[in-house]
Amino acid sequence: MSFMEKLRGQLIDIIEFLDESRDTIVWRFPRQGNEIKNQAKLVVREGQTAVFVSEGRLADVFAPGTYTLETKNLPILSTIQGWKYGFSSPFKAEVYFVATRQFTDLTWGTQNPVILRDPELGAVRVRAFGTYALQVVDPSALLRQLVGTDPQFRTDEIGDYFRRLVVGQLGPALAETEVAAIDLAANQREIATRLAGQLSEDLSEYGVTVPRFVLENVSFPPEVEAALDKRTQMAVVGNLDQYTKFQAANAIEAAAANPGGAGDGLGLGAGMGIGAAMGQQLAQSLGAPAQPAAAPAAPPAGPPPLPGAGSPWYWAVGGTQAGPGSVADLGTRVRAGEVTRESLVWQEGMAAWTPAGQVPALASLFAATPPPLP
C-alpha cells in the first residue's frame, strides 16, 4: 500500500448516524483523530439534525438531507477556520447528531403521595403515574445546556430529572383544576394537557418540549378507597328502612322454606313485626290515626326470697370483693379457711364493712371453729 493510499484511508468520506438504540438523543461521530476531507458527504436522515462544533464553538447546523461539505454550506465553520477562498485540505471538527424525533413511552410516577385539599373529603393523599413523550426542538440549546462533550447522551440520563420535574408540577396542576378528588378521573385529559404545556415551558431553555403527556391513573390510599367503597354501597342501598324490610321479607321466605324448629318462631316474629308496620302505613294512607305500637310484654317477675333468707352477704378476700352469698356460703368459706374473723363482710342495712367476728348474725359460724393447736 502506497503512502497516498494510507493517507486516503485516514480521511473521512461519509458522515452519518444509523441509530439502532432507540434511546439515544445525541451521538458524537467517532472521528478518532481522523480528518474530514473536502467534498466529504454528510447524510442526515429524517428525525435527525447534525451540528458541527469547531474549537469548542457551535458552528453549522444541518437539517435532514445529503450534503457535500464545502465552503458554501459551511459558512460559520469557514469563518472560524479562516477559509476566505475555500479550502482544499482536510479539516478537523466534531459532528454531533441530535435526534429530533419523539421519544415515546417515557414513564413517570409519584414516589411519595401528593397532598390535596379536597372540598368534599378534606385533606387527601393521592398518587399518580403515566407516560410522556420528549422531543428536541432546539439542538444547539440542548448541546449547550445539557450535553456538553458527552459522546452519547441517552434518555435515561435525563429521565430522573424530568420525572422530578413532572412530580413538582403535578400538585399545582391538580389544585388548579378545583375539582373534587373523586372527579379527577373525568378530568385527566384536561390535567394532562395543562401539565404538558407547563413542562414544555419549563424545558424550553434546554431546547426540549413535551408534545404528549398522559395521566394514566390517580389513586387514593387503601383506607380512603375502602371508605369510598362503603359510601358507594350506601348509595346503592338507598333507603335503609326499605332495605331492612326487604331483608326481613327474605328471612321470612327462607324460614317458610325450612319449616319446623327455630324457623317457625323466626318467621312468626318477623311476620308479626312487618304486619304491624304495614298495617300502620295502610292506616296512615287511608287517613286513619296511627295506632301506637304495643309496648313489649314485661318479663315475669322472679320468685320472692325464701323466708328467713335475708339479704345476701358480701365478703372480702385478698382485698377483692366476693359474693353475694348466703350464710351457708359464708360457713363453707369459713371451714375452708378463706374467711376468718378478721375478714370484712357487708349486708344491706349495714353502715360499713365490718370484721365477720364482730357481726352477731355470723357468730355461730366461728363458735364451732376450734382454736389453733398449741
C-alpha positions in Angstrom: 0.0 0.0 0.0 1.4 3.4 -1.0 1.7 6.4 1.2 -1.2 8.2 -0.6 -3.5 5.2 -0.1 -2.7 5.1 3.6 -3.4 8.9 3.8 -6.6 8.5 1.9 -7.7 5.8 4.4 -7.3 8.2 7.3 -9.7 10.7 5.7 -13.4 10.6 6.4 -15.6 10.5 3.2 -19.1 9.8 4.6 -20.5 11.2 7.9 -23.8 9.6 9.0 -25.5 8.0 12.1 -27.6 4.9 11.9 -29.5 4.8 15.3 -30.2 1.2 16.5 -30.6 2.0 20.2 -34.0 3.8 20.1 -33.0 5.8 23.2 -30.0 7.9 22.0 -30.8 11.6 21.9 -27.3 12.9 21.0 -24.5 11.0 19.4 -21.0 12.3 18.5 -19.5 11.0 15.3 -16.3 9.0 16.3 -13.6 10.9 14.5 -10.7 9.2 16.5 -8.2 11.6 15.1 -9.3 11.2 11.5 -9.8 14.4 9.5 -12.8 15.3 7.3 -11.7 15.9 3.8 -13.0 18.5 1.3 -16.1 17.3 -0.6 -17.0 14.7 2.0 -20.6 13.5 2.2 -22.8 14.3 5.2 -26.0 12.2 5.4 -28.7 13.5 7.8 -31.8 11.3 8.0 -35.3 12.2 8.9 -35.6 12.7 12.6 -32.0 13.9 12.9 -30.1 17.1 12.9 -26.3 17.4 12.5 -24.4 20.1 14.5 -20.7 20.9 13.7 -18.5 22.1 16.6 -15.1 23.6 15.9 -12.7 24.7 18.5 -15.3 24.4 21.2 -17.8 26.6 19.5 -21.1 25.6 17.9 -20.9 26.1 14.2 -23.2 25.0 11.3 -26.4 23.1 11.8 -27.8 20.7 9.1 -31.4 19.6 8.6 -32.3 16.2 7.0 -30.7 15.7 3.6 -27.4 14.8 1.9 -24.7 17.4 1.7 -21.3 17.8 0.1 -19.1 19.6 2.6 -17.5 22.7 1.1 -17.1 26.3 1.9 -20.5 27.4 0.7 -22.5 25.2 3.1 -20.1 25.6 6.0 -20.2 29.4 6.4 -19.8 29.5 10.2 -17.1 26.9 10.2 -15.3 28.7 7.3 -15.3 31.9 9.3 -13.9 30.1 12.4 -11.3 28.3 10.3 -10.4 31.4 8.3 -11.3 29.9 4.9 -11.7 33.1 2.8 -11.3 31.5 -0.6 -12.4 27.9 0.1 -10.3 25.0 1.3 -8.7 22.0 -0.3 -7.0 20.4 2.7 -8.7 18.2 5.3 -10.1 19.8 8.4 -11.0 18.7 11.9 -14.4 19.3 13.5 -16.7 17.5 15.9 -20.0 16.4 14.4 -23.0 15.7 16.8 -26.1 14.0 15.5 -29.2 15.1 17.5 -32.4 13.1 17.3 -35.4 15.3 16.7 -38.0 12.6 16.6 -40.3 11.9 19.6 -39.1 9.7 22.3 -42.3 8.0 23.5 -43.4 5.8 26.4 -41.2 7.5 28.9 -42.7 6.8 32.3 -43.3 8.9 35.4 -44.8 8.3 38.8 -45.2 9.8 42.3 -42.8 8.1 44.6 -44.5 9.9 47.5 -48.1 10.8 47.6 -49.3 14.4 46.8 -51.5 16.0 49.5 -54.5 17.9 48.2 -57.2 19.8 49.9 -60.5 18.3 48.6 -63.8 20.3 49.0 -65.6 17.1 50.0 -63.1 14.8 51.6 -60.8 17.3 53.2 -57.0 16.7 53.0 -56.3 13.6 51.0 -53.2 11.9 49.7 -53.2 10.9 46.0 -50.7 9.0 43.8 -50.5 9.2 40.1 -48.5 7.7 37.2 -48.4 7.8 33.4 -46.2 8.3 30.3 -44.9 11.2 28.3 -43.1 12.0 25.1 -40.0 14.1 24.7 -38.8 15.9 21.6 -35.8 18.1 20.9 -36.8 21.4 19.1 -33.5 23.3 19.6 -30.4 21.1 19.2 -28.0 24.0 19.9 -29.6 24.8 23.2 -29.6 21.1 24.2 -25.9 20.8 23.4 -25.1 24.0 25.4 -27.3 23.3 28.4 -27.2 19.5 29.0 -24.9 17.5 26.7 -21.6 19.3 26.7 -19.0 16.9 25.5 -20.9 13.7 26.2 -20.3 11.4 23.2 -23.6 9.5 23.7 -26.5 11.2 25.5 -29.4 8.9 26.3 -32.9 9.3 27.6 -32.0 7.7 30.9 -29.6 10.5 31.7 -32.4 13.0 31.9 -35.2 10.6 32.8 -34.9 11.1 36.6 -34.6 14.9 36.3 -37.7 15.1 34.1 -39.7 12.8 36.5 -38.9 15.0 39.4 -40.0 18.0 37.3 -43.3 16.3 36.5 -44.0 15.4 40.1 -43.2 19.0 41.1 -45.8 20.3 38.7 -48.4 17.7 39.4 -49.6 19.1 42.8 -50.2 22.7 41.4 -51.9 21.3 38.3 -54.3 19.2 40.3 -55.0 22.0 42.7 -55.7 24.5 39.9 -58.4 22.2 38.4 -60.5 22.9 41.5 -62.4 19.6 41.1 -63.2 17.0 43.8 -60.7 14.2 44.2 -63.3 11.6 43.1 -63.8 13.6 39.9 -60.1 13.6 38.9 -60.6 10.6 36.6 -63.1 12.6 34.5 -60.6 15.5 34.1 -57.4 13.5 33.4 -57.2 14.8 29.8 -57.5 18.4 30.9 -54.9 18.0 33.6 -52.5 16.2 31.2 -52.8 19.0 28.6 -52.1 21.6 31.3 -49.1 19.7 32.5 -47.7 19.2 29.0 -47.9 23.0 28.4 -46.3 23.8 31.7 -43.5 21.2 31.3 -42.7 22.5 27.8 -42.4 26.0 29.1 -40.0 24.8 31.9 -37.9 22.8 29.5 -37.7 25.4 26.8 -34.3 26.6 28.0 -32.9 23.1 27.2 -34.4 23.1 23.7 -36.8 20.3 24.7 -40.6 20.1 24.5 -43.3 17.6 25.8 -45.6 17.1 22.9 -47.7 14.4 24.7 -48.4 13.8 28.3 -50.6 11.0 29.6 -52.1 10.8 33.1 -53.0 7.2 33.3 -54.3 6.8 36.8 -54.9 8.8 40.0 -55.3 6.6 43.1 -56.0 7.0 46.8 -54.6 5.3 49.9 -56.3 1.9 50.7 -58.1 3.3 53.7 -59.6 6.1 51.7 -60.6 3.7 48.9 -62.3 1.4 51.5 -64.3 4.4 52.9 -65.4 5.4 49.3 -66.5 1.8 48.7 -68.7 2.0 51.9 -70.1 5.3 50.7 -70.9 3.7 47.3 -72.6 0.7 49.0 -74.8 3.1 51.0 -75.7 5.0 47.9 -76.7 1.7 46.1 -78.8 0.6 49.0 -80.7 3.9 49.1 -83.4 3.9 51.8 -82.1 1.9 54.7 -85.5 1.4 56.2 -86.9 -0.2 53.0 -83.7 -2.3 52.7 -84.2 -3.6 56.2 -87.8 -4.6 55.5 -86.7 -6.3 52.3 -84.1 -8.3 54.2 -86.7 -9.3 56.8 -89.0 -10.4 54.0 -86.2 -12.6 52.6 -85.7 -14.1 56.1 -89.4 -15.0 56.3 -89.3 -16.6 52.9 -86.2 -18.6 53.9 -87.9 -19.7 57.2 -91.0 -20.7 55.4 -88.9 -22.9 53.1 -87.5 -24.7 56.2 -90.5 -25.4 58.5 -90.1 -26.6 62.0 -87.6 -25.7 64.7 -86.5 -22.1 65.2 -87.6 -21.2 61.6 -91.2 -21.1 62.6 -90.6 -18.8 65.6 -88.4 -16.6 63.5 -90.9 -16.3 60.7 -93.8 -15.7 63.1 -92.0 -12.9 65.0 -90.7 -11.2 61.8 -94.1 -11.6 60.2 -95.9 -10.0 63.1 -93.5 -7.1 63.1 -93.8 -6.5 59.4 -97.6 -7.0 59.5 -97.9 -4.3 62.2 -95.7 -1.9 60.3 -97.7 -2.5 57.1 -101.0 -2.1 58.9 -99.8 1.2 60.4 -98.7 2.5 57.0 -102.0 1.5 55.4 -104.0 3.3 58.2 -101.9 6.4 57.6 -102.6 6.2 53.8 -106.4 6.0 54.4 -106.4 9.0 56.8 -107.0 7.0 60.0 -105.0 7.9 63.0 -102.0 5.7 63.5 -102.2 3.4 66.5 -99.3 3.4 68.8 -97.2 0.3 68.8 -98.0 -2.1 71.6 -95.4 -2.0 74.4 -93.3 -5.2 74.8 -94.6 -7.5 77.5 -92.7 -7.2 80.7 -90.7 -10.2 81.7 -92.3 -12.3 84.5 -91.2 -11.3 88.0 -88.8 -13.7 89.8 -89.9 -15.7 92.9 -89.6 -13.9 96.2 -86.7 -14.8 98.5 -87.2 -17.7 100.9 -88.4 -16.8 104.4 -85.5 -16.1 106.7 -83.0 -15.9 103.9 -82.5 -12.2 104.3 -80.3 -10.1 102.1 -77.2 -11.7 100.5 -73.8 -11.3 102.1 -70.6 -9.9 100.5 -67.1 -10.6 101.8 -63.6 -9.5 101.1 -60.8 -12.0 100.0 -57.3 -10.6 99.5 -58.7 -7.0 99.1 -61.2 -8.1 96.4 -65.0 -8.2 96.9 -66.6 -11.6 96.6 -70.3 -12.8 96.8 -73.2 -12.4 97.0 -73.9 -15.5 99.0 -75.9 -16.8 101.9 -74.9 -17.5 105.5 -74.4 -21.1 104.4 -72.0 -20.0 101.7 -70.0 -18.0 104.3 -69.9 -21.1 106.5 -68.4 -23.1 103.7 -65.7 -20.5 103.2 -65.0 -20.2 107.0 -64.4 -24.0 107.1 -62.2 -23.7 104.1 -60.1 -21.0 105.8 -60.9 -18.5 103.1 -63.0 -16.3 105.5 -61.8 -15.6 109.1 -63.0 -13.5 112.0 -60.9 -10.6 110.6 -62.4 -10.8 107.1 -64.6 -7.9 106.2 -68.2 -8.6 105.4 -71.2 -6.5 104.4 -75.0 -6.9 104.1 -77.7 -4.5 103.1 -78.6 -2.3 106.1 -75.0 -2.3 107.5 -73.3 1.1 107.7 -69.9 -0.1 106.6 -67.8 -3.2 106.1 -67.2 -5.0 109.4 -65.0 -7.8 110.5 -67.0 -11.1 110.4 -66.2 -11.9 114.1 -67.9 -8.7 115.2 -71.2 -9.4 113.4 -73.7 -11.1 115.8 -75.6 -12.8 112.9 -72.4 -14.7 112.0 -71.2 -15.6 115.5 -72.4 -19.1 115.1 -70.0 -19.7 112.1 -67.0 -19.2 114.3 -68.2 -20.8 117.6 -67.7 -24.2 116.3 -64.3 -23.4 114.9 -61.6 -24.9 117.2 -58.7 -22.7 118.2 -55.3 -23.4 116.5 -53.1 -26.2 118.0 -50.7 -25.1 120.7 
